[in-house]
Amino acid sequence: MHRRRFHPALTVAALATCPALLPAQIAGVPDLCSDRPPATGAPLFSLDTRQQPSRAGSRPERPASDLSCIDLFSTGAGGEATGVITLTRPWSPFGVTVTPEGRHRHDLTAWISDLPDPTTLGDYQAYVAWATPLVLDPVVKLGQVQNGENALGEVAFNKYMVLVTAEASGDVTERTGPLVLRGRSPSSRMEAHDLMALAPAAEARPAIPDPFASPLWEVPPRYEGVPMLPGIMAARPRVSPLLPTVDTPAPLAEPRQIVELPDGGTLDLFAGFVRRRIQGRDVTMFAFNGQHPGPLIKVDQGSTIFVNFSNDTPFPTAVHWHGVRLENRFDGVPGVTQDPVKPGETFRYQVHFRDAGIYWYHPHHREDVQQELGLSGNMLVEPISEAYYSPVNREEVVMLDDILLSEAGLVPFGAESSNYMLMGRFGNVFLTNGEPEYSLEVDAGDVVRFHFTNASNTRTFNLSFRPMADPSASPLPIKIVGSDVGKFEREAVVESVVLAPAERYVVEVLFDEAGAYALLNHVQGINHRMGVFREEVSTLGAVAVSGVRTSADHSHAFETLRTNADVVADIDQYRDEFDRSPDRELVLTLEVDGLPIAIEQSMLYDWIYFNPVEWTGTMPVMNWATSGAGVEWILRDAETDDENMDISWSFRVGDIVKIRIHNDRGAFHAMQHPLHIHGQRFLVLEQNGVRNTNLVWKDTVLLPTGSTTDILLELSNPGRWMVHCHIAEHLESGMKFVLDVEGN
Ligand SMILES: [Cu+2]
């Protein structure tokens, strides 16, 4: 086996040729989709050769054109006509723009040339563009088109075609005329795995001596309707299984308590064992102070607290105060800011809260194990200004998580390194504030401010509120107020909230009418084996709205979308920096080494298309068998080619650094990465060349597959600070580096 950084399909890629004009020859096509050969109807190995994987000394093509462009091909009737469509995402406060059902939304712009005069085709006066899913129903009219640039509006189908037909007039509402151009969405190129091609690896291999063989390595829970090849079913993690065990029964976990601390206050915090009974299974887990989630620490902005931490677990650990711009030596990163807190040892943290908002604490050592086992809690920092937020009837701090359980209980972790190293460990049971069923009771007309935190290892959520009785009814409007480190410049209304691991969003919801509402996670996963999308709707909790009218009506404030002059003024100091060229460039990629052949070959098929976000773990067996022995996720400095901990960046307090981040679509198994920078704050300036027009300070940014994102990092806090992917298993695989900030 040899190390692979580049996808094997590249070595067999044949240049796709097409008699039509290259899109580059159509006037005005943006760079994104010009200067590239058009894709074909995509027979499996005729990949777009222009799509280069990232390799040392080169930068990946960004953003990935094959995920962002649709080539239009002529039919017999269209003659020499040709075209290309660019896909850009409409603005949203999140790293991706999706419908409440989790379908990715795109704005389509078509660049067309050489359409013949429609009258030459018969009794036709105009050309009309349509979008339709592959089942050809519904057919949605996008509008009349002509040679040149055409705005087609928004499309949010999973897999679809764009058709251009000649019609009697531009006003027709149904397509009846002849087809002249057609193109397929990037997602539609995804196909079922070809068993004939896979045959050598489809079969289980004869057993070879496996030093890690263990009865604990039982094949983990699988996804219904996603068949697995025998060769993949035979793969096993190349690490020893690890499960927490305890001699004497641990106490049952208790619900989270609220701890309000004054400036100078002290909290005694210990990490130790607890017992849980979750969906009929007894599991031994960890907890802070015996609580799931850990105690909710409430403090005022500007205060400083002390935390006497003791480690009653059998693992070395430490507590990281995520998003808090505190003193570096209290940042809780073993090996960087402190020695690990060994079993039985203690550490005293001093945490200063400079910014208002919602933050969270969790270990920064074998996060894949310790966080999954329940070590995480929130900090709610009350703003100094009473008018910071709009008035609401109540505030809810909600921690979203998932846990992976088999019939026997916890699915073991990897001992020598994490397993689930490829995509991270997706849970199959949702835990909202530690419980499979979260519930909330409010009165009709109440406005609730939710502070959401995603504490899962790898799952990205797409949250919405819908009436229980009618799941097809429109979701309740959600007012988006803030994110990781404070408020947005302007409040906005959305239908769903997308949170990647470690991200926070502060939102408000008006529950105007009595009834029961579900908090849903609604996404479009992918059945990779069959090459189709697989809808997943999960109920995370319930809100019961009583028939009693609210005691204080805040509906007017809710309906008023505020511009936050304080935030705008703060960000004004940095706007002059927005347009300059980047100071640093990072590439996010992957190197795999000696994976089982069945896994390598299966991934070859996935290479045709990557969803901007891998929403759910539909290939659990394949993912389960990968570990540090075969997978290394990489952050690479595009200038120096240094990777992960070899990267050395030094700045001074007061520096403003523009960083361009490419999430390499050419990687062996590309996926999204939530990138976290410790101890500082940054702005997300633009993604795929589209300017972000409503900013908020962030500490974690969701970087979709194949995207290019510019951030502006403010260095405000001296010390040695981690930069890493917040998918716990990616961090464990080495996807991290340290940036040094010298004080003034
Ligand atoms: Cu990652």
Boltz pocket constraint, residues with backbone or C-beta under 6 A from the ligand:
constraints:
  - pocket:
      binder: B
      contacts: [[A, 633], [A, 672], [A, 673], [A, 674], [A, 725], [A, 726], [A, 727], [A, 730], [A, 731], [A, 735]]
      max_distance: 6.0
